[in-house]
Amino acid sequence: MSKQRQALGAWGEEQAVAYLKRQRIKILVRNYRTPVGEIDIIARQQRQLLFIEVKTRRGTTFGTPQEAVGLRKQQQIIRTAQWYLAQEKPGKLQPRFDVVAILCQSDGSAEITHLPDAFGISA
């Protein structure tokens, strides 16, 4: 991955974290890595444990950011979430899979689309 793409991804994650905090969502872990995959953000909202994938794009020529979270990526996130649940044993929190799509605007601002419960275990 190029440094430019990494920088865009890091910027998008910062935008997503700021947005989630404004929504009163508590960030627990960022960039959770396991042998089976990575989850960008793990957070908590009331009795729900959120596994959040952040996708950032400069434009929609190749589709919207959220369209980049296909079935294969969803399955990887689910496997990683299962790993987290087995290792961390977070109690009776209900898992939820969200996508936060960040579209970088020409003025440097972010257009943020939050898709709560974007996919589930049956994916």
DSSP file (Angstrom, degrees, kcal/mol; ACC not computed):
  #  RESIDUE AA STRUCTURE BP1 BP2  ACC     N-H-->O    O-->H-N    N-H-->O    O-->H-N    TCO  KAPPA ALPHA  PHI   PSI    X-CA   Y-CA   Z-CA
    1    1 A M              0   0    0      0, 0.0     2,-0.0     0, 0.0     0, 0.0   0.000 360.0 360.0 360.0 135.5    0.0    0.0    0.0
    2    2 A S     >  -     0   0    0      1,-0.1     4,-2.3     4,-0.0     5,-0.2  -0.283 360.0-117.8 -71.1 158.0    1.4    3.4   -0.9
    3    3 A K  H  > S+     0   0    0      1,-0.2     4,-2.5     2,-0.2     5,-0.2   0.851 116.1  57.0 -62.8 -33.6    2.2    6.0    1.7
    4    4 A Q  H  > S+     0   0    0      2,-0.2     4,-2.1     1,-0.2    -1,-0.2   0.917 108.6  45.0 -64.6 -43.4   -0.5    8.3    0.2
    5    5 A R  H  > S+     0   0    0      2,-0.2     4,-2.5     1,-0.2    -2,-0.2   0.889 112.7  51.7 -67.5 -38.7   -3.2    5.6    0.6
    6    6 A Q  H  X S+     0   0    0     -4,-2.3     4,-2.6     2,-0.2    -2,-0.2   0.915 110.2  48.8 -62.8 -42.2   -2.0    4.9    4.1
    7    7 A A  H  X S+     0   0    0     -4,-2.5     4,-2.5     2,-0.2    -2,-0.2   0.902 111.2  49.7 -65.0 -40.7   -2.2    8.6    5.0
    8    8 A L  H  X S+     0   0    0     -4,-2.1     4,-2.6     2,-0.2    -2,-0.2   0.920 111.9  48.7 -62.7 -43.9   -5.7    8.8    3.5
    9    9 A G  H  X S+     0   0    0     -4,-2.5     4,-2.3     2,-0.2    -2,-0.2   0.905 111.7  48.4 -62.6 -42.5   -6.8    5.8    5.5
   10   10 A A  H  X S+     0   0    0     -4,-2.6     4,-2.1     2,-0.2    -1,-0.2   0.908 111.7  50.1 -64.6 -41.8   -5.3    7.2    8.7
   11   11 A W  H  X S+     0   0    0     -4,-2.5     4,-2.2     1,-0.2    -2,-0.2   0.925 110.5  50.3 -61.1 -44.6   -7.1   10.6    8.1
   12   12 A G  H  X S+     0   0    0     -4,-2.6     4,-2.5     1,-0.2    -2,-0.2   0.898 108.5  51.4 -61.5 -41.8  -10.3    8.7    7.5
   13   13 A E  H  X S+     0   0    0     -4,-2.3     4,-2.7     2,-0.2    -1,-0.2   0.891 108.9  51.2 -63.8 -38.4  -10.0    6.8   10.7
   14   14 A E  H  X S+     0   0    0     -4,-2.1     4,-2.3     2,-0.2    -2,-0.2   0.917 110.7  48.8 -62.9 -42.5   -9.4   10.0   12.6
   15   15 A Q  H  X S+     0   0    0     -4,-2.2     4,-2.3     1,-0.2    -2,-0.2   0.912 112.2  49.1 -61.3 -43.0  -12.5   11.5   11.1
   16   16 A A  H  X S+     0   0    0     -4,-2.5     4,-3.0     2,-0.2    -2,-0.2   0.916 110.2  49.9 -64.4 -44.6  -14.5    8.4   12.0
   17   17 A V  H  X S+     0   0    0     -4,-2.7     4,-2.5     2,-0.2     5,-0.2   0.927 111.3  48.8 -61.3 -45.5  -13.3    8.4   15.6
   18   18 A A  H  X S+     0   0    0     -4,-2.3     4,-1.8     1,-0.2    -1,-0.2   0.917 113.4  47.8 -61.1 -42.8  -14.2   12.1   16.0
   19   19 A Y  H  X S+     0   0    0     -4,-2.3     4,-1.1     2,-0.2    -2,-0.2   0.939 111.5  49.4 -61.9 -48.4  -17.6   11.4   14.5
   20   20 A L  H  <>S+     0   0    0     -4,-3.0     5,-2.2     1,-0.2     3,-0.5   0.892 109.2  52.2 -61.5 -40.5  -18.3    8.4   16.7
   21   21 A K  H ><5S+     0   0    0     -4,-2.5     3,-1.8     1,-0.2    -1,-0.2   0.888 105.4  54.9 -63.0 -38.1  -17.3   10.3   19.9
   22   22 A R  H 3<5S+     0   0    0     -4,-1.8    -1,-0.2     1,-0.3    -2,-0.2   0.782 104.9  54.8 -64.4 -24.7  -19.7   13.0   18.9
   23   23 A Q  T 3<5S-     0   0    0     -4,-1.1    -1,-0.3    -3,-0.5    -2,-0.2   0.322 122.1-110.7 -87.9   7.3  -22.4   10.3   18.8
   24   24 A R  T < 5 +     0   0    0     -3,-1.8     2,-0.5     1,-0.3    -3,-0.2   0.831  68.5 148.3  64.7  34.9  -21.4    9.3   22.4
   25   25 A I      < -     0   0    0     -5,-2.2     2,-0.5    -6,-0.1    -1,-0.3  -0.887  45.2-132.6 -99.2 127.4  -19.9    6.0   21.2
   26   26 A K  E     -A   44   0A   0     18,-2.5    18,-2.7    -2,-0.5     2,-0.5  -0.703  12.7-138.5 -87.6 122.4  -17.0    5.0   23.4
   27   27 A I  E     +A   43   0A   0     -2,-0.5    16,-0.3    16,-0.2     3,-0.1  -0.672  27.6 170.5 -79.2 125.2  -13.9    3.9   21.5
   28   28 A L  E     +     0   0A   0     14,-2.7     2,-0.3    -2,-0.5    15,-0.2   0.833  62.9   4.0-100.3 -47.1  -12.4    0.8   23.1
   29   29 A V  E     -A   42   0A   0     13,-2.2    13,-3.0     3,-0.0     2,-0.4  -0.997  57.5-155.6-144.3 142.3   -9.7   -0.4   20.7
   30   30 A R  E    S+A   41   0A   0     -2,-0.3    11,-0.3    11,-0.2    10,-0.2  -0.957  77.4   3.5-118.5 142.9   -8.3    0.9   17.4
   31   31 A N  E    S-     0   0A   0      9,-3.2     2,-0.6    -2,-0.4     9,-0.2   0.929  76.3-166.5  52.3  55.2   -6.6   -1.2   14.7
   32   32 A Y  E     -A   39   0A   0      7,-2.2     7,-2.2    -3,-0.2     2,-0.4  -0.624   7.6-164.8 -75.1 116.8   -7.2   -4.5   16.5
   33   33 A R  E     +A   38   0A   0     -2,-0.6     5,-0.2     5,-0.2    -1,-0.0  -0.865  16.9 162.1-112.0 138.8   -5.0   -7.1   14.8
   34   34 A T  E >   -A   37   0A   0      3,-2.6     3,-0.8    -2,-0.4    46,-0.1  -0.848  55.4 -94.8-137.3 174.0   -5.1  -10.8   15.0
   35   35 A P  T 3  S+     0   0    0      0, 0.0     3,-0.1     0, 0.0    45,-0.1   0.723 125.5  48.5 -63.8 -18.7   -3.8  -13.7   12.9
   36   36 A V  T 3  S-     0   0    0      1,-0.3     2,-0.3    43,-0.1    44,-0.2   0.524 124.2 -62.6-101.3  -5.9   -7.1  -13.8   11.1
   37   37 A G  E <   -A   34   0A   0     -3,-0.8    -3,-2.6    42,-0.1     2,-0.3  -0.960  49.5 -82.4 155.3-172.0   -7.5  -10.1   10.3
   38   38 A E  E     -A   33   0A   0     -2,-0.3     2,-0.4    -5,-0.2    -5,-0.2  -0.964  17.4-156.0-132.2 146.2   -7.9   -6.5   11.6
   39   39 A I  E     -A   32   0A   0     -7,-2.2    -7,-2.2    -2,-0.3     3,-0.1  -0.993  13.2-147.6-120.3 130.1  -10.8   -4.4   12.8
   40   40 A D  E    S+     0   0A   0     -2,-0.4    -9,-3.2    12,-0.4     2,-0.4   0.934  78.8   6.8 -63.0 -49.2  -10.4   -0.7   12.5
   41   41 A I  E     -AB  30  52A   0     11,-1.9    11,-3.3   -11,-0.3     2,-0.5  -0.998  54.5-166.3-140.7 134.3  -12.4    0.3   15.6
   42   42 A I  E     +AB  29  51A   0    -13,-3.0   -14,-2.7    -2,-0.4   -13,-2.2  -0.989  30.2 161.9-115.4 128.9  -14.0   -1.6   18.4
   43   43 A A  E     -AB  27  50A   0      7,-2.5     7,-3.0    -2,-0.5     2,-0.4  -0.835  32.0-127.0-141.1 173.1  -16.4    0.5   20.4
   44   44 A R  E     +AB  26  49A   0    -18,-2.7   -18,-2.5    -2,-0.3     2,-0.4  -0.992  16.4 178.4-130.9 135.6  -19.3    0.4   22.8
   45   45 A Q  E >   - B   0  48A   0      3,-2.3     3,-2.1    -2,-0.4     2,-0.2  -0.918  67.6 -59.1-135.0 108.6  -22.7    2.0   22.7
   46   46 A Q  T 3  S-     0   0    0     -2,-0.4    -1,-0.0     1,-0.3    47,-0.0  -0.387 123.1 -12.0  53.9-117.0  -24.9    1.2   25.6
   47   47 A R  T 3  S+     0   0    0     -2,-0.2    47,-2.9    -3,-0.1     2,-0.4   0.177 118.6  96.0 -98.3  17.7  -25.2   -2.6   25.6
   48   48 A Q  E <   -Bc  45  94A   0     -3,-2.1    -3,-2.3    45,-0.2     2,-0.6  -0.888  61.4-149.0-113.8 141.0  -23.7   -3.1   22.2
   49   49 A L  E     -Bc  44  95A   0     45,-2.4    47,-2.3    -2,-0.4     2,-0.5  -0.933  24.1-150.9-104.0 114.6  -20.2   -4.0   21.2
   50   50 A L  E     -Bc  43  96A   0     -7,-3.0    -7,-2.5    -2,-0.6     2,-0.6  -0.755  14.9-165.8 -97.6 128.2  -19.5   -2.3   17.8
   51   51 A F  E     -Bc  42  97A   0     45,-3.0    47,-2.1    -2,-0.5     2,-0.5  -0.955  23.8-166.0-107.2 113.0  -17.0   -3.7   15.3
   52   52 A I  E     -Bc  41  98A   0    -11,-3.3   -11,-1.9    -2,-0.6     2,-0.5  -0.885  17.7-162.0-117.2 125.2  -16.5   -0.9   12.9
   53   53 A E  E     - c   0  99A   0     45,-2.2    47,-2.7    -2,-0.5     2,-0.5  -0.889  13.2-155.8 -98.8 129.6  -14.9   -0.9    9.5
   54   54 A V  E     - c   0 100A   0     -2,-0.5     2,-0.4    45,-0.2    47,-0.2  -0.925  10.2-174.7-108.4 127.4  -13.8    2.5    8.2
   55   55 A K  E     - c   0 101A   0     45,-2.1    47,-3.2    -2,-0.5     2,-0.4  -0.988   3.5-169.7-122.9 128.8  -13.5    3.0    4.4
   56   56 A T  E     + c   0 102A   0     -2,-0.4     2,-0.3    45,-0.2    47,-0.2  -0.951   8.1 172.2-122.2 136.5  -12.1    6.2    3.0
   57   57 A R  E     - c   0 103A   0     45,-2.4    47,-2.8    -2,-0.4     3,-0.1  -0.964  33.3-143.7-138.1 155.1  -12.1    7.4   -0.6
   58   58 A R  S    S-     0   0    0     -2,-0.3     2,-0.3    45,-0.2    -1,-0.1   0.674  86.4  -7.6 -87.2 -21.5  -11.3   10.6   -2.5
   59   59 A G        -     0   0    0      4,-0.1     3,-0.2    46,-0.0    -1,-0.2  -0.924  65.1-110.2-160.8-178.8  -14.1   10.1   -5.0
   60   60 A T  S >  S+     0   0    0     -2,-0.3     3,-2.0     1,-0.2     4,-0.1   0.157  74.0 115.1-112.3  17.6  -16.8    7.7   -6.2
   61   61 A T  T 3  S+     0   0    0      1,-0.3    -1,-0.2     2,-0.1     3,-0.1   0.879  91.3  33.0 -53.8 -39.5  -15.3    6.8   -9.6
   62   62 A F  T 3  S-     0   0    0      1,-0.4    -1,-0.3    -3,-0.2     2,-0.1   0.062 133.7 -78.6-105.6  23.2  -14.8    3.2   -8.4
   63   63 A G    <   -     0   0    0     -3,-2.0    -1,-0.4     5,-0.0    -4,-0.1  -0.311  64.4 -51.1 104.7 170.5  -18.0    3.2   -6.2
   64   64 A T    >>  -     0   0    0     -2,-0.1     3,-0.6    -3,-0.1     4,-0.5  -0.362  53.4-109.8 -76.0 160.2  -18.8    4.6   -2.8
   65   65 A P  G >4 S+     0   0    0      0, 0.0     3,-1.6     0, 0.0     4,-0.2   0.912 118.2  54.9 -56.9 -42.4  -16.5    3.8    0.2
   66   66 A Q  G >4 S+     0   0    0      1,-0.3     3,-1.6     2,-0.2   -10,-0.0   0.792  97.0  64.7 -65.1 -26.3  -19.2    1.5    1.8
   67   67 A E  G <4 S+     0   0    0     -3,-0.6    -1,-0.3     1,-0.3    -4,-0.0   0.694  89.4  69.1 -68.0 -16.8  -19.4   -0.6   -1.4
   68   68 A A  G << S+     0   0    0     -3,-1.6     2,-1.3    -4,-0.5    -1,-0.3   0.560  78.3  83.8 -77.2  -8.1  -15.8   -1.6   -0.8
   69   69 A V    <   +     0   0    0     -3,-1.6    -1,-0.2    -4,-0.2    -3,-0.0  -0.633  69.6 168.6 -96.5  76.9  -16.9   -3.7    2.2
   70   70 A G     >  -     0   0    0     -2,-1.3     4,-2.6     1,-0.0     5,-0.2  -0.059  51.9 -82.4 -81.6-175.7  -17.8   -6.7    0.2
   71   71 A L  H  > S+     0   0    0      1,-0.2     4,-2.5     2,-0.2     5,-0.2   0.879 127.1  52.6 -57.8 -43.6  -18.7  -10.2    1.4
   72   72 A R  H  > S+     0   0    0      1,-0.2     4,-1.8     2,-0.2    -1,-0.2   0.923 112.3  45.2 -61.9 -44.6  -15.1  -11.4    1.7
   73   73 A K  H  > S+     0   0    0      2,-0.2     4,-2.4     1,-0.2    -2,-0.2   0.897 111.5  53.5 -65.9 -40.6  -14.2   -8.3    3.9
   74   74 A Q  H  X S+     0   0    0     -4,-2.6     4,-2.5     1,-0.2    -2,-0.2   0.920 108.2  49.9 -59.5 -44.4  -17.3   -8.9    6.0
   75   75 A Q  H  X S+     0   0    0     -4,-2.5     4,-2.4     1,-0.2    -1,-0.2   0.880 110.1  50.6 -63.8 -38.1  -16.3  -12.5    6.6
   76   76 A Q  H  X S+     0   0    0     -4,-1.8     4,-2.3     2,-0.2    -1,-0.2   0.910 110.8  48.7 -65.2 -41.8  -12.8  -11.4    7.6
   77   77 A I  H  X S+     0   0    0     -4,-2.4     4,-2.6     2,-0.2    -2,-0.2   0.909 110.9  50.7 -64.0 -41.9  -14.3   -8.9   10.1
   78   78 A I  H  X S+     0   0    0     -4,-2.5     4,-2.4     2,-0.2    -2,-0.2   0.926 110.6  48.7 -62.1 -45.4  -16.6  -11.5   11.5
   79   79 A R  H  X S+     0   0    0     -4,-2.4     4,-2.0     1,-0.2    -1,-0.2   0.909 113.1  47.9 -60.9 -41.5  -13.8  -13.9   12.0
   80   80 A T  H  X S+     0   0    0     -4,-2.3     4,-2.4     2,-0.2    -2,-0.2   0.894 110.6  51.2 -66.9 -39.5  -11.7  -11.2   13.7
   81   81 A A  H  X S+     0   0    0     -4,-2.6     4,-2.8     2,-0.2    -2,-0.2   0.899 108.1  52.1 -63.5 -40.4  -14.6  -10.2   15.9
   82   82 A Q  H  X S+     0   0    0     -4,-2.4     4,-2.2     2,-0.2    -1,-0.2   0.898 109.1  50.7 -62.5 -39.8  -15.1  -13.9   17.0
   83   83 A W  H  X S+     0   0    0     -4,-2.0     4,-2.3     2,-0.2     5,-0.2   0.941 111.0  48.5 -60.4 -48.4  -11.4  -13.9   17.9
   84   84 A Y  H  X S+     0   0    0     -4,-2.4     4,-3.2     1,-0.2     5,-0.5   0.923 111.1  49.7 -58.6 -46.6  -11.8  -10.8   20.0
   85   85 A L  H  X S+     0   0    0     -4,-2.8     4,-1.5     1,-0.2    -1,-0.2   0.886 112.5  47.3 -62.1 -39.2  -14.9  -12.1   21.7
   86   86 A A  H  < S+     0   0    0     -4,-2.2    -1,-0.2    -5,-0.2    -2,-0.2   0.874 119.9  38.5 -69.8 -37.5  -13.1  -15.4   22.6
   87   87 A Q  H  < S+     0   0    0     -4,-2.3    -2,-0.2    -5,-0.2    -3,-0.2   0.899 126.3  32.0 -80.2 -42.8  -10.0  -13.6   23.9
   88   88 A E  H  < S-     0   0    0     -4,-3.2    -3,-0.2    -5,-0.2    -2,-0.2   0.706  81.6-153.9 -94.2 -22.2  -11.5  -10.6   25.7
   89   89 A K     <  -     0   0    0     -4,-1.5    -4,-0.1    -5,-0.5    -3,-0.1   0.945  11.7-170.0  45.1  69.1  -14.8  -12.1   26.9
   90   90 A P        -     0   0    0      0, 0.0     3,-0.3     0, 0.0     2,-0.2   0.302  30.1-123.6 -77.1  12.1  -16.6   -8.7   27.0
   91   91 A G        -     0   0    0      1,-0.2    -2,-0.0    -6,-0.2    -3,-0.0  -0.569  64.6 -18.3  87.3-147.6  -19.6  -10.0   28.9
   92   92 A K  S    S+     0   0    0     -2,-0.2     2,-0.2    -3,-0.1    -1,-0.2   0.036  86.8 136.9 -93.7  27.4  -23.2   -9.8   27.7
   93   93 A L        -     0   0    0     -3,-0.3   -45,-0.2   -45,-0.1   -46,-0.1  -0.527  56.2-122.6 -73.7 141.2  -22.7   -7.0   25.2
   94   94 A Q  E     -c   48   0A   0    -47,-2.9   -45,-2.4    -2,-0.2     2,-0.1  -0.742  26.0-127.8 -85.6 120.7  -24.5   -7.6   21.9
   95   95 A P  E     -c   49   0A   0      0, 0.0     2,-0.3     0, 0.0   -45,-0.2  -0.398  29.6-179.0 -68.4 145.0  -22.1   -7.6   18.9
   96   96 A R  E     -c   50   0A   0    -47,-2.3   -45,-3.0    -2,-0.1     2,-0.6  -0.994  19.9-142.2-144.5 141.7  -22.9   -5.2   16.0
   97   97 A F  E     +cD  51 119A   0     22,-0.6    21,-1.8    -2,-0.3    22,-1.0  -0.918  26.4 176.8-111.4 114.7  -21.1   -4.7   12.7
   98   98 A D  E     -c   52   0A   0    -47,-2.1   -45,-2.2    -2,-0.6     2,-0.4  -0.766  19.4-150.4-113.5 157.9  -21.0   -1.1   11.4
   99   99 A V  E     -cD  53 115A   0     16,-1.6    16,-3.4    -2,-0.3     2,-0.6  -0.999   4.1-163.1-124.5 132.7  -19.4    0.6    8.5
  100  100 A V  E     -cD  54 114A   0    -47,-2.7   -45,-2.1    -2,-0.4     2,-0.5  -0.968  12.0-160.6-114.3 115.4  -18.3    4.2    8.5
  101  101 A A  E     -cD  55 113A   0     12,-3.2    12,-2.7    -2,-0.6     2,-0.5  -0.831   3.8-165.3 -99.4 129.0  -17.7    5.5    5.0
  102  102 A I  E     -cD  56 112A   0    -47,-3.2   -45,-2.4    -2,-0.5     2,-0.6  -0.962   4.8-169.9-118.1 124.0  -15.6    8.7    4.6
  103  103 A L  E     -cD  57 111A   0      8,-2.4     8,-2.6    -2,-0.5     2,-0.4  -0.957  21.4-135.6-114.5 115.3  -15.6   10.6    1.4
  104  104 A C  E     - D   0 110A   0    -47,-2.8     6,-0.2    -2,-0.6     2,-0.1  -0.549  21.4-144.9 -73.0 123.8  -12.9   13.3    1.2
  105  105 A Q    >   -     0   0    0      4,-3.0     3,-2.2    -2,-0.4    -1,-0.0  -0.481  23.7-108.9 -87.6 160.3  -14.3   16.5   -0.1
  106  106 A S  T 3  S+     0   0    0      1,-0.3    -1,-0.1    -2,-0.1    -2,-0.0   0.756 119.2  56.3 -61.4 -25.1  -12.4   18.9   -2.4
  107  107 A D  T 3  S-     0   0    0      2,-0.1    -1,-0.3     1,-0.0     3,-0.1   0.381 122.9-103.9 -88.4   5.4  -12.2   21.4    0.5
  108  108 A G  S <  S+     0   0    0     -3,-2.2    -2,-0.1     1,-0.3     2,-0.1   0.408  83.1 122.9  89.9  -2.9  -10.5   18.9    2.8
  109  109 A S        -     0   0    0     -5,-0.1    -4,-3.0     1,-0.0     2,-0.5  -0.324  59.3-116.7 -84.1 173.8  -13.6   18.2    4.8
  110  110 A A  E     -D  104   0A   0     -6,-0.2     2,-0.7    -3,-0.1    -6,-0.2  -0.939   7.7-151.5-117.7 132.3  -15.2   14.7    5.3
  111  111 A E  E     -D  103   0A   0     -8,-2.6    -8,-2.4    -2,-0.5     2,-0.5  -0.919  27.9-159.9 -95.5 117.8  -18.6   13.5    4.2
  112  112 A I  E     -D  102   0A   0     -2,-0.7     2,-0.5   -10,-0.2   -10,-0.2  -0.870  17.2-175.6-110.5 128.7  -19.4   10.8    6.7
  113  113 A T  E     -D  101   0A   0    -12,-2.7   -12,-3.2    -2,-0.5     2,-0.6  -0.980   9.5-162.2-120.8 117.8  -21.9    8.0    6.2
  114  114 A H  E     -D  100   0A   0     -2,-0.5   -14,-0.2   -14,-0.2    -2,-0.0  -0.887   3.4-168.7-102.7 122.8  -22.5    5.7    9.2
  115  115 A L  E >   -D   99   0A   0    -16,-3.4   -16,-1.6    -2,-0.6     3,-0.9  -0.811  10.7-159.8-111.3  88.7  -24.2    2.4    8.5
  116  116 A P  E 3  S+     0   0A   0      0, 0.0   -18,-0.2     0, 0.0   -64,-0.0  -0.404  77.8   8.6 -66.1 143.7  -25.1    0.9   11.8
  117  117 A D  E 3  S+     0   0A   0      1,-0.1   -19,-0.2    -2,-0.1     3,-0.1   0.907  80.1 165.7  53.1  46.3  -25.7   -2.9   11.7
  118  118 A A  E <   -     0   0A   0    -21,-1.8     2,-0.3    -3,-0.9   -20,-0.2   0.787  63.2  -5.7 -65.8 -30.9  -24.4   -2.9    8.1
  119  119 A F  E     -D   97   0A   0    -22,-1.0   -22,-0.6   -45,-0.0     2,-0.2  -0.955  68.1-148.9-155.8 169.6  -24.0   -6.7    8.1
  120  120 A G    >   -     0   0    0     -2,-0.3     3,-2.1   -24,-0.1   -42,-0.1  -0.729  41.0 -79.0-137.1-174.9  -24.3   -9.7   10.4
  121  121 A I  T 3  S+     0   0    0      1,-0.3   -43,-0.0    -2,-0.2    -1,-0.0   0.791 120.8  64.0 -59.5 -31.0  -23.0  -13.1   11.2
  122  122 A S  T 3         0   0    0      1,-0.3    -1,-0.3     0, 0.0     0, 0.0   0.531 360.0 360.0 -73.4  -3.1  -25.1  -14.7    8.4
  123  123 A A    <         0   0    0     -3,-2.1    -1,-0.3   -49,-0.1   -48,-0.2   0.497 360.0 360.0 -63.3 360.0  -23.1  -12.6    5.8
